[in-house]
């Protein structure tokens, strides 16, 4: 069980480091588990469909016997589970809510995933009239661009001497400065959509809420 493995890990250090290391180890275990339990889902779906077709073709013109009926039911259950897992995977990759609204179009999900990948890819930049794809040059150019953009010349600024503004009270200030409590953090997490990922590790809020 994942929860048993999670609690059994004895990693020392501050909280953020321990969480990072546990998540890193968990991702490796999930990859192994996924490969052993599911493998290539598309190939699994194709194999099950082929077996079902062979069973139907073999029973053409006659009734299926008891063994064949049991096998057919088992294959149909396996196909449903594999198809559901595949659609769930595509739904998370596509970052779309369409599936919640009743749509079940895997072609649409494939197009959305590929389009997002192409849209987010930065393959190169035009620097001084030349197309550059070297990562180090691109990083330096991007850094210089934003440095120039937010650079400010020394200028005289207007002052607001003698102007009074509304201020908060001491009790309001203390309320704003007090640390977050566990309930506030929990409420904030539970208000987020379960299929969304808060970070680049790919672990969605459904995982966080569960464990």
C-alpha positions as CSV (number, residue, x, y, z in Angstrom):
1,X,0.0,0.0,0.0
2,X,1.2,3.5,-0.8
3,X,0.2,4.9,2.6
4,X,2.2,2.1,4.4
5,X,5.3,2.9,2.2
6,X,4.9,6.6,2.8
7,X,4.8,6.3,6.6
8,X,7.6,3.8,6.7
9,X,10.2,6.1,5.0
10,X,12.6,7.5,7.6
11,X,14.1,10.6,6.0
12,X,15.7,13.2,8.3
13,X,15.7,16.9,7.7
14,X,13.4,19.9,7.6
15,X,9.8,19.4,6.4
16,X,10.1,20.6,2.9
17,X,13.1,18.4,2.2
18,X,11.5,15.3,3.7
19,X,8.4,15.9,1.5
20,X,10.5,16.4,-1.6
21,X,12.5,13.2,-1.1
22,X,9.4,11.2,-0.3
23,X,7.6,12.4,-3.4
24,X,10.7,11.6,-5.5
25,X,10.8,8.1,-4.1
26,X,7.1,7.7,-4.6
27,X,7.2,8.7,-8.2
28,X,9.8,5.9,-8.9
29,X,7.6,3.3,-7.1
30,X,4.5,4.5,-9.0
31,X,6.4,4.1,-12.3
32,X,7.3,0.5,-11.4
33,X,3.8,-0.2,-10.1
34,X,2.2,1.2,-13.3
35,X,4.5,-0.9,-15.5
36,X,3.8,-4.1,-13.6
37,X,0.0,-3.6,-13.1
38,X,-1.0,-1.9,-16.4
39,X,1.9,-1.8,-18.8
40,X,1.1,-0.2,-22.2
41,X,-2.7,0.5,-21.8
42,X,-3.2,1.0,-25.5
43,X,-1.6,-2.3,-26.4
44,X,-3.7,-3.9,-23.6
45,X,-6.9,-2.5,-25.0
46,X,-6.0,-3.7,-28.5
47,X,-5.2,-7.2,-27.2
48,X,-8.5,-7.5,-25.3
49,X,-10.5,-6.3,-28.3
50,X,-8.7,-8.8,-30.5
51,X,-9.5,-11.7,-28.1
52,X,-13.2,-10.6,-28.0
53,X,-13.3,-10.5,-31.8
54,X,-11.8,-13.9,-32.1
55,X,-14.3,-15.2,-29.6
56,X,-17.2,-13.8,-31.5
57,X,-15.9,-15.0,-34.8
58,X,-15.3,-18.5,-33.4
59,X,-18.9,-18.6,-32.1
60,X,-20.4,-17.5,-35.4
61,X,-23.6,-19.5,-36.1
62,X,-23.7,-21.2,-32.7
63,X,-24.3,-20.4,-29.0
64,X,-21.3,-19.7,-26.7
65,X,-20.8,-22.5,-24.1
66,X,-20.5,-21.8,-20.4
67,X,-16.7,-21.5,-20.5
68,X,-16.8,-19.0,-23.4
69,X,-19.5,-16.9,-21.7
70,X,-17.4,-16.6,-18.6
71,X,-14.3,-15.7,-20.7
72,X,-16.4,-13.1,-22.6
73,X,-17.6,-11.5,-19.4
74,X,-14.1,-11.4,-18.0
75,X,-12.7,-9.8,-21.2
76,X,-15.5,-7.2,-21.2
77,X,-14.7,-6.2,-17.6
78,X,-11.0,-6.0,-18.4
79,X,-11.7,-3.8,-21.5
80,X,-13.9,-1.5,-19.4
81,X,-11.3,-1.1,-16.7
82,X,-8.5,-0.5,-19.3
83,X,-10.5,2.0,-21.3
84,X,-11.5,3.9,-18.1
85,X,-7.8,4.1,-17.0
86,X,-6.8,5.3,-20.4
87,X,-9.4,8.0,-20.5
88,X,-8.4,9.1,-17.0
89,X,-4.8,9.4,-18.1
90,X,-5.7,11.5,-21.1
91,X,-8.0,13.7,-19.0
92,X,-5.2,14.5,-16.7
93,X,-2.7,15.2,-19.5
94,X,-5.2,17.4,-21.4
95,X,-6.0,19.5,-18.4
96,X,-9.6,19.8,-19.6
97,X,-13.0,19.7,-17.9
98,X,-14.9,18.4,-20.9
99,X,-15.0,14.8,-19.6
100,X,-16.9,16.1,-16.5
101,X,-19.5,17.5,-18.9
102,X,-20.2,14.2,-20.6
103,X,-17.7,14.2,-23.5
104,X,-15.7,11.1,-24.2
105,X,-13.5,12.0,-27.2
106,X,-10.0,10.6,-27.0
107,X,-9.0,12.1,-30.3
108,X,-9.8,15.5,-28.8
109,X,-7.6,14.8,-25.8
110,X,-4.7,13.7,-28.0
111,X,-5.0,16.9,-30.0
112,X,-5.1,19.0,-26.9
113,X,-2.1,17.4,-25.3
114,X,0.0,17.7,-28.5
115,X,-1.2,21.3,-29.0
116,X,-0.2,22.3,-25.4
117,X,3.2,20.7,-25.9
118,X,3.8,22.6,-29.1
119,X,2.5,25.8,-27.7
120,X,4.7,25.7,-24.6
121,X,7.9,24.7,-26.4
122,X,10.5,27.4,-26.9
123,X,12.8,26.0,-29.6
124,X,14.8,29.2,-30.3
125,X,15.0,33.0,-30.4
126,X,15.9,35.6,-33.0
127,X,18.9,37.4,-31.5
128,X,20.5,40.2,-33.4
129,X,19.0,39.0,-36.7
130,X,20.2,35.4,-36.2
131,X,18.1,32.4,-35.2
132,X,19.7,30.9,-32.0
133,X,18.7,27.5,-30.5
134,X,21.6,27.2,-28.0
135,X,20.0,27.0,-24.5
136,X,22.7,29.0,-22.7
137,X,22.4,31.9,-25.3
138,X,18.6,31.9,-25.1
139,X,18.6,32.0,-21.3
140,X,21.1,34.9,-21.3
141,X,19.0,36.8,-23.8
142,X,15.8,36.3,-21.9
143,X,17.5,37.4,-18.7
144,X,18.8,40.6,-20.3
145,X,15.5,41.3,-21.9
146,X,13.6,41.4,-18.6
147,X,16.5,43.2,-16.9
148,X,16.2,46.0,-19.4
149,X,12.5,46.0,-19.3
150,X,12.3,46.5,-15.5
151,X,15.3,48.7,-15.3
152,X,14.5,52.2,-14.0
153,X,16.4,55.4,-14.6
154,X,17.1,57.6,-11.6
155,X,14.4,60.2,-11.6
156,X,12.9,62.5,-9.1
157,X,9.7,61.1,-7.6
158,X,6.8,63.1,-6.3
159,X,6.3,63.0,-2.6
160,X,3.1,62.8,-0.6
161,X,4.1,64.8,2.4
162,X,1.2,66.0,4.5
163,X,-1.2,63.6,2.9
164,X,-3.0,61.2,5.3
165,X,-4.2,57.8,4.3
166,X,-6.5,55.4,6.1
167,X,-4.6,52.9,8.1
168,X,-5.4,49.6,9.7
169,X,-5.7,49.2,13.5
170,X,-3.2,47.3,15.6
171,X,-5.5,44.4,16.0
172,X,-6.0,44.2,12.2
173,X,-2.3,44.2,11.7
174,X,-1.8,41.4,14.3
175,X,-4.5,39.4,12.5
176,X,-2.7,39.8,9.1
177,X,0.7,38.9,10.6
178,X,-0.3,35.8,12.4
179,X,0.8,32.4,11.0
180,X,-1.5,30.3,8.9
181,X,-3.2,27.5,10.8
182,X,-3.8,24.0,9.6
183,X,-7.5,24.6,9.0
184,X,-6.9,27.5,6.7
185,X,-4.4,25.5,4.6
186,X,-6.8,22.5,4.5
187,X,-9.7,24.7,3.4
188,X,-7.6,26.2,0.6
189,X,-6.5,22.8,-0.6
190,X,-10.1,21.4,-0.6
191,X,-11.3,24.4,-2.5
192,X,-9.1,23.5,-5.5
193,X,-10.2,21.2,-8.3
194,X,-9.0,17.6,-7.7
195,X,-7.6,17.1,-11.2
196,X,-5.3,20.2,-11.0
197,X,-1.7,19.9,-10.2
198,X,-0.2,22.6,-7.9
199,X,3.4,22.0,-9.1
200,X,5.5,20.4,-11.9
201,X,5.7,17.0,-10.1
202,X,2.3,16.1,-11.7
203,X,0.7,15.0,-8.4
204,X,-2.8,16.5,-8.5
205,X,-4.9,17.7,-5.6
206,X,-6.8,14.4,-5.5
207,X,-3.5,12.7,-4.4
208,X,-2.9,15.4,-1.8
209,X,-6.4,15.2,-0.4
210,X,-6.2,11.4,-0.2
211,X,-2.8,11.1,1.5
